[in-house]
Amino acid sequence: MTVKVRFAPSPTGKLHVGNIRAALFNVLLARSQGGTFLLRSDDTDQARSTKEFEDGIQRDLKWLGLEWDEFARQSERFGVYDDVAEHLKAEGLLYACYETAEELDRKRKLQRARGLPPVYDRAALELSEQEKADFEAEGRRPHWRFKLAQSEVTWNDLIRGEQSFDTGTMSDPVLIREDGAYLYTLPSCIDDVDFAITHVVRGEDHVTNTAAQIEIFNAIIAYRGEGTIPTFAHHSLLVGKDGEGLSKRLGSLSIEGMREDGLEPQCITSLLARLGTSQPVEPVLTLEELAGGFSFDILGRAPARFDPEELKLLNAKILHAMSFDVLADRLEAMDVSEAVWGAVHGNIERIGDAAFWRDVIEAEIEPLIADEDKEFCKAAAAAVAGVADGEEGWSALTSQLKSDTGRKGKGLFMPLRKALTGQQRGPEMPALFALIGKEKAAKRLRGERA
């Protein structure tokens, strides 16, 4: 069997870390098995779906390296869905219901008051043709429910193991709204059959829907005369570092927001691929390497704790490991030379920090010299002329100052760093000193802007 998976976002908003974790697992499964990854735009909600969101989703996926092999758009398949829906209606598996939202809410409240589960009572199945006609005459339009078999449904979940649900304990799911719009389930099941999806990898919040969907799959396959039910794998959901659920609406957790914040795509994929697994969270520069270590055996069932601070740490580690050649286009666009990158990349958290240190090295800065360090820095300025250019000059300068002044440790190095860079911390000083140059270094040590 050739593995084929899908990621099916609705273009009604931006992708966030929860979406991407599901997409990433699908991509890693496909790549680890030499399979196919389908991107499907679930845009049946025409009122809320936009081209702008669809473009944004594709932009985010490409930026993360999650390229798709095939693409489909649900709004181009309404004729297919209509055909299957009419068949299910004719078979009595889709039935018309005329209750209003308020009436259904009252029913649920009465059931709860009696200690009963709030399951739809199937009253619509008892309606006569005249009663239906009367509702239509009132201006009511039906919503359509799928008639569940009310039997035990089992499947082997690749993450959660053997699963069993009695569909008799569930409400018949609404598949078509009063306005004729399809809800997620029917088009999704039809597409999974028609596109020969072999594995559905998604969050565990969909587990309870799976039993009903398996019955819908069976009905579609019976009508089609071919097709198979996908294998399911329901992974744990992300929670915050405090164990609380993550809000999908937090802009800081959108992929677009992370990109604008200067994070590298590899830090996001490295973290999301390993959270909630038995493998260590570490910087991984390629999806191929991530895919090589991927299997459902490594995924745990406990909620995976997501801490944005881990992203920052991973981002720094990834940048520290990247050569100038890998980032040449971006660095050159910032006028950051290979020499500057080599000097500073081991001490930055975001690539934009390299431009800051470029300015420290090449632009004018205001030296930071405390009153008690002015004489020491003047002595250092005078001593600069006598040392060699390059990193060895720094070693010679500090050795001479240590001998002449008796200063050592922080008392020796910190005043020099602050005078030469205007900062209290940063990259290694030998490399910075070499790039700043002796003339500019002498001026800064004298307290001059240079």
C-alpha positions as a Markdown table, in Angstrom:
| # | Residue | x | y | z |
|---|---|---|---|---|
| 1 | Met | 0.0 | 0.0 | 0.0 |
| 2 | Thr | 1.3 | 3.4 | -1.0 |
| 3 | Val | 0.8 | 5.9 | 1.9 |
| 4 | Lys | -1.3 | 8.9 | 1.0 |
| 5 | Val | -2.2 | 11.5 | 3.6 |
| 6 | Arg | -3.9 | 14.9 | 3.6 |
| 7 | Phe | -3.9 | 18.2 | 5.5 |
| 8 | Ala | -7.2 | 19.9 | 5.1 |
| 9 | Pro | -7.4 | 23.4 | 6.6 |
| 10 | Ser | -10.4 | 25.7 | 6.2 |
| 11 | Pro | -9.3 | 29.0 | 4.7 |
| 12 | Thr | -11.2 | 30.9 | 7.3 |
| 13 | Gly | -8.2 | 32.0 | 9.4 |
| 14 | Lys | -4.5 | 31.8 | 9.9 |
| 15 | Leu | -2.5 | 28.6 | 10.6 |
| 16 | His | -1.3 | 28.3 | 14.2 |
| 17 | Val | 1.0 | 25.9 | 15.9 |
| 18 | Gly | -1.8 | 23.3 | 16.6 |
| 19 | Asn | -2.6 | 23.2 | 12.9 |
| 20 | Ile | 1.0 | 22.9 | 11.9 |
| 21 | Arg | 1.7 | 20.1 | 14.2 |
| 22 | Ala | -1.0 | 18.0 | 12.5 |
| 23 | Ala | 0.3 | 19.0 | 9.1 |
| 24 | Leu | 3.9 | 18.2 | 10.1 |
| 25 | Phe | 3.0 | 14.7 | 11.3 |
| 26 | Asn | 1.3 | 14.0 | 8.0 |
| 27 | Val | 4.2 | 15.3 | 5.9 |
| 28 | Leu | 6.7 | 13.3 | 8.1 |
| 29 | Leu | 4.6 | 10.1 | 7.6 |
| 30 | Ala | 4.4 | 10.6 | 3.9 |
| 31 | Arg | 8.2 | 11.3 | 3.5 |
| 32 | Ser | 9.2 | 8.5 | 5.8 |
| 33 | Gln | 7.2 | 6.0 | 3.7 |
| 34 | Gly | 7.8 | 7.5 | 0.2 |
| 35 | Gly | 4.1 | 8.5 | 0.1 |
| 36 | Thr | 2.0 | 11.4 | -1.1 |
| 37 | Phe | 0.9 | 14.5 | 0.7 |
| 38 | Leu | -2.3 | 16.1 | -0.4 |
| 39 | Leu | -3.2 | 19.7 | 0.6 |
| 40 | Arg | -7.0 | 20.1 | 0.5 |
| 41 | Ser | -8.6 | 23.5 | 0.9 |
| 42 | Asp | -11.8 | 22.8 | 2.9 |
| 43 | Asp | -13.6 | 25.9 | 1.7 |
| 44 | Thr | -17.3 | 24.7 | 1.7 |
| 45 | Asp | -18.1 | 27.5 | 4.1 |
| 46 | Gln | -18.3 | 30.1 | 1.3 |
| 47 | Ala | -19.4 | 32.9 | 3.6 |
| 48 | Arg | -16.2 | 32.7 | 5.7 |
| 49 | Ser | -13.6 | 31.3 | 3.3 |
| 50 | Thr | -11.4 | 33.7 | 1.5 |
| 51 | Lys | -8.7 | 33.6 | -1.1 |
| 52 | Glu | -6.5 | 35.7 | 1.2 |
| 53 | Phe | -6.6 | 33.0 | 3.9 |
| 54 | Glu | -6.0 | 30.3 | 1.4 |
| 55 | Asp | -3.0 | 32.1 | 0.0 |
| 56 | Gly | -1.7 | 32.7 | 3.6 |
| 57 | Ile | -2.0 | 29.0 | 4.4 |
| 58 | Gln | 0.0 | 28.0 | 1.4 |
| 59 | Arg | 2.6 | 30.7 | 2.1 |
| 60 | Asp | 3.0 | 29.4 | 5.7 |
| 61 | Leu | 3.3 | 25.8 | 4.6 |
| 62 | Lys | 5.9 | 26.6 | 1.9 |
| 63 | Trp | 7.9 | 28.7 | 4.4 |
| 64 | Leu | 8.0 | 25.8 | 6.8 |
| 65 | Gly | 9.1 | 23.4 | 4.0 |
| 66 | Leu | 5.8 | 21.5 | 4.1 |
| 67 | Glu | 5.4 | 21.2 | 0.3 |
| 68 | Trp | 2.4 | 19.2 | -1.0 |
| 69 | Asp | 2.4 | 16.7 | -3.9 |
| 70 | Glu | -1.3 | 17.2 | -4.8 |
| 71 | Phe | -3.8 | 20.0 | -4.2 |
| 72 | Ala | -7.6 | 19.9 | -4.2 |
| 73 | Arg | -10.3 | 22.6 | -3.4 |
| 74 | Gln | -13.6 | 21.5 | -2.0 |
| 75 | Ser | -15.6 | 24.3 | -3.6 |
| 76 | Glu | -14.8 | 22.8 | -7.0 |
| 77 | Arg | -16.5 | 19.5 | -6.0 |
| 78 | Phe | -20.0 | 20.5 | -4.9 |
| 79 | Gly | -21.5 | 18.4 | -7.7 |
| 80 | Val | -19.8 | 15.3 | -6.3 |
| 81 | Tyr | -21.1 | 16.0 | -2.8 |
| 82 | Asp | -24.6 | 16.7 | -4.1 |
| 83 | Asp | -24.7 | 13.3 | -5.9 |
| 84 | Val | -23.7 | 11.4 | -2.8 |
| 85 | Ala | -26.1 | 13.4 | -0.6 |
| 86 | Glu | -29.0 | 12.6 | -2.9 |
| 87 | His | -28.1 | 8.9 | -2.8 |
| 88 | Leu | -28.0 | 8.9 | 1.0 |
| 89 | Lys | -31.4 | 10.7 | 1.1 |
| 90 | Ala | -32.9 | 8.1 | -1.2 |
| 91 | Glu | -31.5 | 5.3 | 1.0 |
| 92 | Gly | -33.0 | 6.9 | 4.1 |
| 93 | Leu | -29.5 | 7.5 | 5.6 |
| 94 | Leu | -29.9 | 11.3 | 5.4 |
| 95 | Tyr | -33.2 | 12.5 | 6.9 |
| 96 | Ala | -34.8 | 15.9 | 7.1 |
| 97 | Cys | -35.1 | 17.6 | 10.5 |
| 98 | Tyr | -37.1 | 20.8 | 11.1 |
| 99 | Glu | -36.4 | 21.7 | 14.7 |
| 100 | Thr | -35.0 | 25.2 | 15.2 |
| 101 | Ala | -31.9 | 25.8 | 17.2 |
| 102 | Glu | -34.0 | 27.0 | 20.1 |
| 103 | Glu | -36.2 | 23.9 | 20.1 |
| 104 | Leu | -33.1 | 21.7 | 20.1 |
| 105 | Asp | -31.7 | 23.6 | 23.0 |
| 106 | Arg | -34.8 | 23.1 | 25.0 |
| 107 | Lys | -34.8 | 19.4 | 24.3 |
| 108 | Arg | -31.2 | 19.1 | 25.5 |
| 109 | Lys | -32.0 | 21.1 | 28.7 |
| 110 | Leu | -34.9 | 18.8 | 29.5 |
| 111 | Gln | -32.8 | 15.7 | 28.9 |
| 112 | Arg | -30.1 | 17.0 | 31.3 |
| 113 | Ala | -32.7 | 17.9 | 33.9 |
| 114 | Arg | -33.9 | 14.3 | 33.8 |
| 115 | Gly | -30.3 | 13.0 | 34.1 |
| 116 | Leu | -30.3 | 11.8 | 30.5 |
| 117 | Pro | -27.5 | 12.4 | 27.9 |
| 118 | Pro | -28.4 | 15.2 | 25.5 |
| 119 | Val | -28.7 | 13.0 | 22.5 |
| 120 | Tyr | -31.0 | 13.8 | 19.6 |
| 121 | Asp | -34.2 | 11.9 | 20.0 |
| 122 | Arg | -34.8 | 11.2 | 16.2 |
| 123 | Ala | -38.2 | 12.8 | 16.4 |
| 124 | Ala | -37.9 | 13.9 | 12.8 |
| 125 | Leu | -38.0 | 10.2 | 11.7 |
| 126 | Glu | -41.6 | 10.1 | 12.9 |
| 127 | Leu | -42.8 | 13.1 | 10.9 |
| 128 | Ser | -45.5 | 12.5 | 8.3 |
| 129 | Glu | -45.3 | 14.0 | 4.8 |
| 130 | Gln | -48.1 | 16.4 | 5.8 |
| 131 | Glu | -46.2 | 17.6 | 8.9 |
| 132 | Lys | -43.1 | 18.1 | 6.8 |
| 133 | Ala | -45.2 | 20.1 | 4.3 |
| 134 | Asp | -46.6 | 22.2 | 7.1 |
| 135 | Phe | -43.2 | 23.1 | 8.3 |
| 136 | Glu | -42.2 | 24.0 | 4.8 |
| 137 | Ala | -45.2 | 26.2 | 4.5 |
| 138 | Glu | -44.2 | 28.0 | 7.7 |
| 139 | Gly | -40.9 | 28.8 | 5.9 |
| 140 | Arg | -38.8 | 26.3 | 7.8 |
| 141 | Arg | -36.0 | 24.6 | 5.8 |
| 142 | Pro | -34.7 | 21.3 | 7.0 |
| 143 | His | -31.2 | 20.4 | 8.2 |
| 144 | Trp | -30.1 | 16.9 | 7.3 |
| 145 | Arg | -28.9 | 14.3 | 9.8 |
| 146 | Phe | -27.1 | 11.0 | 9.1 |
| 147 | Lys | -28.9 | 8.1 | 10.5 |
| 148 | Leu | -26.4 | 6.1 | 12.6 |
| 149 | Ala | -26.6 | 2.4 | 12.9 |
| 150 | Gln | -26.6 | 2.6 | 16.7 |
| 151 | Ser | -24.1 | -0.2 | 17.0 |
| 152 | Glu | -20.5 | -0.8 | 18.2 |
| 153 | Val | -17.8 | 0.7 | 15.9 |
| 154 | Thr | -14.2 | -0.3 | 16.5 |
| 155 | Trp | -10.9 | 0.6 | 14.9 |
| 156 | Asn | -7.2 | 0.3 | 15.6 |
| 157 | Asp | -5.8 | 3.7 | 16.2 |
| 158 | Leu | -2.1 | 3.9 | 15.4 |
| 159 | Ile | -1.5 | 6.0 | 18.5 |
| 160 | Arg | -4.3 | 5.2 | 20.9 |
| 161 | Gly | -4.6 | 1.5 | 20.1 |
| 162 | Glu | -7.9 | -0.3 | 19.9 |
| 163 | Gln | -10.9 | 2.0 | 20.1 |
| 164 | Ser | -14.6 | 1.2 | 20.4 |
| 165 | Phe | -17.7 | 3.5 | 20.4 |
| 166 | Asp | -21.4 | 2.7 | 20.5 |
| 167 | Thr | -23.0 | 5.1 | 18.0 |
| 168 | Gly | -26.2 | 4.5 | 19.9 |
| 169 | Thr | -24.9 | 6.9 | 22.5 |
| 170 | Met | -24.3 | 9.7 | 19.9 |
| 171 | Ser | -26.6 | 12.2 | 18.2 |
| 172 | Asp | -27.1 | 11.6 | 14.5 |
| 173 | Pro | -24.7 | 14.2 | 13.1 |
| 174 | Val | -25.9 | 17.1 | 11.1 |
| 175 | Leu | -24.3 | 16.9 | 7.6 |
| 176 | Ile | -26.2 | 19.7 | 5.8 |
| 177 | Arg | -27.4 | 22.9 | 7.3 |
| 178 | Glu | -30.8 | 24.6 | 6.7 |
| 179 | Asp | -29.3 | 26.9 | 4.1 |
| 180 | Gly | -28.1 | 23.8 | 2.1 |
| 181 | Ala | -24.4 | 24.3 | 3.1 |
| 182 | Tyr | -22.4 | 21.2 | 3.8 |
| 183 | Leu | -20.7 | 20.9 | 7.2 |
| 184 | Tyr | -17.2 | 19.4 | 7.4 |
| 185 | Thr | -18.0 | 15.7 | 7.7 |
| 186 | Leu | -19.7 | 14.6 | 4.5 |
| 187 | Pro | -17.4 | 16.4 | 2.0 |
| 188 | Ser | -14.3 | 15.3 | 4.0 |
| 189 | Cys | -15.3 | 11.6 | 4.0 |
| 190 | Ile | -16.2 | 11.7 | 0.3 |
| 191 | Asp | -12.8 | 13.3 | -0.5 |
| 192 | Asp | -10.9 | 10.8 | 1.6 |
| 193 | Val | -12.5 | 8.0 | -0.4 |
| 194 | Asp | -12.2 | 9.6 | -3.8 |
| 195 | Phe | -8.6 | 10.7 | -3.3 |
| 196 | Ala | -7.6 | 7.3 | -1.8 |
| 197 | Ile | -6.4 | 8.7 | 1.5 |
| 198 | Thr | -4.8 | 5.8 | 3.4 |
| 199 | His | -4.1 | 7.5 | 6.7 |
| 200 | Val | -5.9 | 10.3 | 8.6 |
| 201 | Val | -3.6 | 11.8 | 11.1 |
| 202 | Arg | -5.2 | 14.4 | 13.3 |
| 203 | Gly | -5.8 | 15.7 | 16.9 |
| 204 | Glu | -7.4 | 13.6 | 19.5 |
| 205 | Asp | -10.3 | 16.1 | 19.7 |
| 206 | His | -11.7 | 14.2 | 16.6 |
| 207 | Val | -11.7 | 10.8 | 18.3 |
| 208 | Thr | -15.3 | 10.9 | 19.3 |
| 209 | Asn | -16.3 | 11.8 | 15.7 |
| 210 | Thr | -14.5 | 8.9 | 14.2 |
| 211 | Ala | -17.1 | 6.2 | 14.9 |
| 212 | Ala | -19.8 | 8.2 | 13.1 |
| 213 | Gln | -17.4 | 9.0 | 10.3 |
| 214 | Ile | -16.6 | 5.3 | 9.8 |
| 215 | Glu | -20.4 | 4.6 | 9.3 |
| 216 | Ile | -20.5 | 7.5 | 6.8 |
| 217 | Phe | -17.4 | 6.0 | 5.0 |
| 218 | Asn | -19.1 | 2.7 | 4.8 |
| 219 | Ala | -22.2 | 4.3 | 3.2 |
| 220 | Ile | -20.1 | 6.2 | 0.7 |
| 221 | Ile | -18.0 | 3.1 | -0.2 |
| 222 | Ala | -21.1 | 1.0 | -0.6 |
| 223 | Tyr | -22.5 | 3.6 | -3.1 |
| 224 | Arg | -19.2 | 3.9 | -4.9 |
| 225 | Gly | -18.7 | 0.2 | -5.1 |
| 226 | Glu | -15.0 | 0.7 | -4.2 |
| 227 | Gly | -12.7 | 2.4 | -1.8 |
| 228 | Thr | -11.4 | 1.8 | 1.7 |
| 229 | Ile | -11.7 | 3.4 | 5.1 |
| 230 | Pro | -8.5 | 5.2 | 6.1 |
| 231 | Thr | -6.4 | 4.1 | 9.0 |
| 232 | Phe | -6.6 | 6.6 | 11.9 |
| 233 | Ala | -4.0 | 8.1 | 14.1 |
| 234 | His | -5.1 | 10.7 | 16.7 |
| 235 | His | -2.2 | 12.5 | 18.3 |
| 236 | Ser | -2.3 | 14.4 | 21.6 |
| 237 | Leu | -3.1 | 18.1 | 21.6 |
| 238 | Leu | -0.8 | 21.0 | 22.5 |
| 239 | Val | -1.3 | 22.8 | 25.9 |
| 240 | Gly | 0.5 | 25.7 | 27.4 |
| 241 | Lys | 3.5 | 25.2 | 29.7 |
| 242 | Asp | 1.1 | 25.6 | 32.6 |
| 243 | Gly | -1.0 | 22.7 | 31.2 |
| 244 | Glu | -3.9 | 25.0 | 30.1 |
| 245 | Gly | -5.3 | 24.8 | 26.6 |
| 246 | Leu | -3.9 | 27.0 | 23.8 |
| 247 | Ser | -6.1 | 29.5 | 22.2 |
| 248 | Lys | -6.2 | 29.3 | 18.4 |
| 249 | Arg | -6.8 | 33.0 | 18.3 |
| 250 | Leu | -3.5 | 34.1 | 19.9 |
| 251 | Gly | -1.7 | 36.0 | 17.2 |
| 252 | Ser | 1.7 | 35.1 | 18.8 |
| 253 | Leu | 1.0 | 31.5 | 18.0 |
| 254 | Ser | 0.1 | 32.0 | 14.3 |
| 255 | Ile | 2.8 | 30.9 | 11.9 |
| 256 | Glu | 2.6 | 34.3 | 10.2 |
| 257 | Gly | 3.3 | 36.0 | 13.5 |
| 258 | Met | 6.2 | 33.7 | 14.2 |
| 259 | Arg | 7.7 | 34.5 | 10.8 |
| 260 | Glu | 7.3 | 38.2 | 11.3 |
| 261 | Asp | 8.9 | 37.8 | 14.8 |
| 262 | Gly | 12.1 | 36.6 | 13.0 |
| 263 | Leu | 11.9 | 32.9 | 13.9 |
| 264 | Glu | 13.4 | 30.4 | 11.6 |
| 265 | Pro | 11.1 | 27.7 | 10.1 |
| 266 | Gln | 13.4 | 24.9 | 11.3 |
| 267 | Cys | 13.0 | 25.9 | 15.0 |
| 268 | Ile | 9.2 | 25.5 | 14.6 |
| 269 | Thr | 9.3 | 22.1 | 12.9 |
| 270 | Ser | 12.1 | 20.9 | 15.2 |
| 271 | Leu | 10.0 | 21.7 | 18.3 |
| 272 | Leu | 6.6 | 20.6 | 17.0 |
| 273 | Ala | 7.9 | 17.3 | 15.6 |
| 274 | Arg | 9.4 | 16.3 | 19.0 |
| 275 | Leu | 6.9 | 17.7 | 21.6 |
| 276 | Gly | 5.0 | 14.8 | 23.2 |
| 277 | Thr | 7.4 | 12.2 | 21.8 |
| 278 | Ser | 10.1 | 10.0 | 23.4 |
| 279 | Gln | 12.7 | 11.8 | 21.3 |
| 280 | Pro | 14.7 | 14.8 | 22.6 |
| 281 | Val | 13.8 | 18.3 | 21.5 |
| 282 | Glu | 16.9 | 19.5 | 19.5 |
| 283 | Pro | 17.6 | 21.6 | 16.4 |
| 284 | Val | 17.1 | 19.6 | 13.2 |
| 285 | Leu | 17.8 | 21.5 | 10.0 |
| 286 | Thr | 16.0 | 19.3 | 7.5 |
| 287 | Leu | 12.6 | 17.7 | 7.3 |
| 288 | Glu | 14.4 | 14.6 | 5.8 |
| 289 | Glu | 16.2 | 14.1 | 9.1 |
| 290 | Leu | 13.0 | 14.6 | 11.0 |
| 291 | Ala | 11.2 | 12.1 | 8.8 |
| 292 | Gly | 14.0 | 9.6 | 9.2 |
| 293 | Gly | 13.2 | 9.3 | 12.9 |
| 294 | Phe | 9.4 | 9.5 | 12.7 |
| 295 | Ser | 7.1 | 6.7 | 13.7 |
| 296 | Phe | 3.8 | 6.6 | 15.6 |
| 297 | Asp | 5.6 | 4.5 | 18.3 |
| 298 | Ile | 7.4 | 7.6 | 19.5 |
| 299 | Leu | 4.2 | 9.6 | 20.1 |
| 300 | Gly | 2.8 | 9.7 | 23.6 |
| 301 | Arg | -0.8 | 10.1 | 24.6 |
| 302 | Ala | -0.3 | 12.8 | 27.3 |
| 303 | Pro | -0.9 | 16.4 | 26.2 |
| 304 | Ala | 2.2 | 18.0 | 24.8 |
| 305 | Arg | 3.3 | 21.2 | 26.6 |
| 306 | Phe | 4.2 | 24.1 | 24.3 |
| 307 | Asp | 6.5 | 26.8 | 25.6 |
| 308 | Pro | 7.3 | 29.7 | 23.2 |
| 309 | Glu | 10.6 | 30.2 | 25.1 |
| 310 | Glu | 11.7 | 26.8 | 23.8 |
| 311 | Leu | 11.3 | 28.2 | 20.3 |
| 312 | Lys | 13.6 | 31.1 | 21.1 |
| 313 | Leu | 16.3 | 28.7 | 22.4 |
| 314 | Leu | 16.0 | 26.4 | 19.4 |
| 315 | Asn | 16.1 | 29.4 | 17.0 |
| 316 | Ala | 19.4 | 30.5 | 18.5 |
| 317 | Lys | 20.9 | 27.1 | 18.3 |
| 318 | Ile | 19.8 | 26.7 | 14.7 |
| 319 | Leu | 21.3 | 30.0 | 13.7 |
| 320 | His | 24.5 | 29.1 | 15.6 |
| 321 | Ala | 24.8 | 26.0 | 13.4 |
| 322 | Met | 24.1 | 27.7 | 10.1 |
| 323 | Ser | 26.9 | 28.7 | 7.7 |
| 324 | Phe | 27.0 | 32.0 | 5.8 |
| 325 | Asp | 26.4 | 30.1 | 2.6 |
| 326 | Val | 23.0 | 28.8 | 3.7 |
| 327 | Leu | 21.8 | 32.3 | 4.6 |
| 328 | Ala | 23.8 | 34.3 | 2.1 |
| 329 | Asp | 20.8 | 35.8 | 0.3 |
| 330 | Arg | 19.1 | 37.0 | 3.4 |
| 331 | Leu | 22.4 | 38.3 | 5.0 |
| 332 | Glu | 23.5 | 40.1 | 1.9 |
| 333 | Ala | 20.1 | 41.8 | 1.8 |
| 334 | Met | 20.9 | 43.1 | 5.3 |
| 335 | Asp | 24.5 | 44.1 | 4.2 |
| 336 | Val | 25.9 | 41.6 | 6.6 |
| 337 | Ser | 29.2 | 40.2 | 5.3 |
| 338 | Glu | 30.6 | 36.7 | 5.8 |
| 339 | Ala | 33.2 | 38.1 | 8.2 |
| 340 | Val | 30.6 | 39.8 | 10.4 |
| 341 | Trp | 28.4 | 36.7 | 10.3 |
| 342 | Gly | 31.3 | 34.5 | 11.4 |
| 343 | Ala | 32.0 | 36.8 | 14.3 |
| 344 | Val | 28.5 | 37.3 | 15.6 |
| 345 | His | 26.3 | 34.3 | 14.7 |
| 346 | Gly | 27.2 | 32.3 | 17.8 |
| 347 | Asn | 25.6 | 35.0 | 20.0 |
| 348 | Ile | 22.4 | 35.9 | 18.3 |
| 349 | Glu | 18.8 | 34.7 | 18.8 |
| 350 | Arg | 17.4 | 36.0 | 15.5 |
| 351 | Ile | 18.9 | 36.6 | 12.2 |
| 352 | Gly | 18.0 | 40.3 | 12.5 |
| 353 | Asp | 20.4 | 40.5 | 15.4 |
| 354 | Ala | 23.2 | 40.2 | 12.9 |
| 355 | Ala | 22.3 | 43.6 | 11.4 |
| 356 | Phe | 22.5 | 45.1 | 14.9 |
| 357 | Trp | 26.0 | 43.8 | 15.4 |
| 358 | Arg | 26.9 | 45.0 | 11.9 |
| 359 | Asp | 26.1 | 48.5 | 13.0 |
| 360 | Val | 28.0 | 48.1 | 16.2 |
| 361 | Ile | 31.0 | 47.1 | 14.1 |
| 362 | Glu | 30.7 | 49.5 | 11.2 |
| 363 | Ala | 28.5 | 52.4 | 12.2 |
| 364 | Glu | 29.2 | 55.2 | 14.7 |
| 365 | Ile | 28.3 | 54.3 | 18.3 |
| 366 | Glu | 28.3 | 56.0 | 21.6 |
| 367 | Pro | 31.0 | 54.4 | 23.8 |
| 368 | Leu | 29.9 | 53.4 | 27.4 |
| 369 | Ile | 32.7 | 54.5 | 29.7 |
| 370 | Ala | 32.2 | 54.9 | 33.5 |
| 371 | Asp | 34.0 | 57.8 | 35.2 |
| 372 | Glu | 36.2 | 55.3 | 37.1 |
| 373 | Asp | 37.2 | 53.6 | 33.9 |
| 374 | Lys | 38.1 | 56.7 | 31.9 |
| 375 | Glu | 41.9 | 56.7 | 32.7 |
| 376 | Phe | 42.0 | 53.0 | 32.1 |
| 377 | Cys | 40.4 | 53.3 | 28.7 |
| 378 | Lys | 42.7 | 56.2 | 27.7 |
| 379 | Ala | 45.6 | 53.9 | 28.5 |
| 380 | Ala | 44.0 | 51.2 | 26.4 |
| 381 | Ala | 43.6 | 53.7 | 23.5 |
| 382 | Ala | 47.3 | 54.6 | 23.6 |
| 383 | Ala | 48.3 | 50.9 | 23.8 |
| 384 | Val | 46.2 | 50.0 | 20.7 |
| 385 | Ala | 48.7 | 51.6 | 18.3 |
| 386 | Gly | 51.4 | 49.2 | 19.4 |
| 387 | Val | 49.5 | 45.9 | 18.8 |
| 388 | Ala | 48.9 | 44.0 | 15.6 |
| 389 | Asp | 45.8 | 44.0 | 13.5 |
| 390 | Gly | 43.4 | 41.1 | 13.8 |
| 391 | Glu | 42.4 | 38.9 | 16.7 |
| 392 | Glu | 45.9 | 38.5 | 17.9 |
| 393 | Gly | 45.9 | 42.2 | 18.6 |
| 394 | Trp | 43.2 | 41.8 | 21.2 |
| 395 | Ser | 45.2 | 39.2 | 23.0 |
| 396 | Ala | 48.3 | 41.4 | 23.0 |
| 397 | Leu | 46.3 | 44.5 | 24.1 |
| 398 | Thr | 44.7 | 42.8 | 27.1 |
| 399 | Ser | 47.9 | 41.1 | 28.2 |
| 400 | Gln | 49.7 | 44.5 | 28.2 |
| 401 | Leu | 46.9 | 46.2 | 30.1 |
| 402 | Lys | 46.8 | 43.4 | 32.6 |
| 403 | Ser | 50.5 | 43.8 | 33.2 |
| 404 | Asp | 50.5 | 47.6 | 33.3 |
| 405 | Thr | 47.3 | 48.2 | 35.4 |
| 406 | Gly | 47.0 | 45.0 | 37.5 |
| 407 | Arg | 43.4 | 44.7 | 36.3 |
| 408 | Lys | 42.1 | 41.2 | 35.5 |
| 409 | Gly | 38.8 | 39.3 | 34.9 |
| 410 | Lys | 35.7 | 41.4 | 34.6 |
| 411 | Gly | 37.5 | 44.6 | 35.8 |
| 412 | Leu | 39.8 | 44.2 | 32.8 |
| 413 | Phe | 37.5 | 43.1 | 30.0 |
| 414 | Met | 34.1 | 44.7 | 30.8 |
| 415 | Pro | 35.3 | 48.4 | 30.4 |
| 416 | Leu | 36.9 | 47.5 | 27.1 |
| 417 | Arg | 33.8 | 45.7 | 25.8 |
| 418 | Lys | 31.5 | 48.6 | 26.8 |
| 419 | Ala | 33.8 | 51.2 | 25.3 |
| 420 | Leu | 34.3 | 49.3 | 22.0 |
| 421 | Thr | 30.7 | 48.1 | 21.5 |
| 422 | Gly | 28.4 | 50.2 | 23.7 |
| 423 | Gln | 27.1 | 46.9 | 25.1 |
| 424 | Gln | 27.6 | 44.9 | 28.2 |
| 425 | Arg | 27.5 | 41.5 | 26.5 |
| 426 | Gly | 27.8 | 40.1 | 23.1 |
| 427 | Pro | 30.0 | 38.1 | 20.7 |
| 428 | Glu | 33.6 | 37.2 | 21.5 |
| 429 | Met | 35.8 | 40.4 | 21.6 |
| 430 | Pro | 38.8 | 39.1 | 19.6 |
| 431 | Ala | 36.7 | 38.8 | 16.5 |
| 432 | Leu | 34.8 | 42.1 | 17.1 |
| 433 | Phe | 38.1 | 43.9 | 17.8 |
| 434 | Ala | 39.5 | 42.7 | 14.5 |
| 435 | Leu | 36.5 | 43.9 | 12.5 |
| 436 | Ile | 36.2 | 47.2 | 14.3 |
| 437 | Gly | 39.8 | 48.0 | 13.5 |
| 438 | Lys | 42.6 | 49.7 | 15.5 |
| 439 | Glu | 41.8 | 53.3 | 14.4 |
| 440 | Lys | 38.1 | 53.1 | 15.3 |
| 441 | Ala | 38.9 | 51.2 | 18.5 |
| 442 | Ala | 41.3 | 53.9 | 19.7 |
| 443 | Lys | 38.7 | 56.6 | 19.1 |
| 444 | Arg | 36.0 | 54.7 | 21.0 |
| 445 | Leu | 38.4 | 54.0 | 23.9 |
| 446 | Arg | 39.0 | 57.7 | 24.1 |
| 447 | Gly | 35.3 | 58.2 | 24.4 |
| 448 | Glu | 34.7 | 59.5 | 20.9 |
| 449 | Arg | 31.8 | 58.5 | 18.7 |
| 450 | Ala | 33.3 | 56.3 | 16.0 |
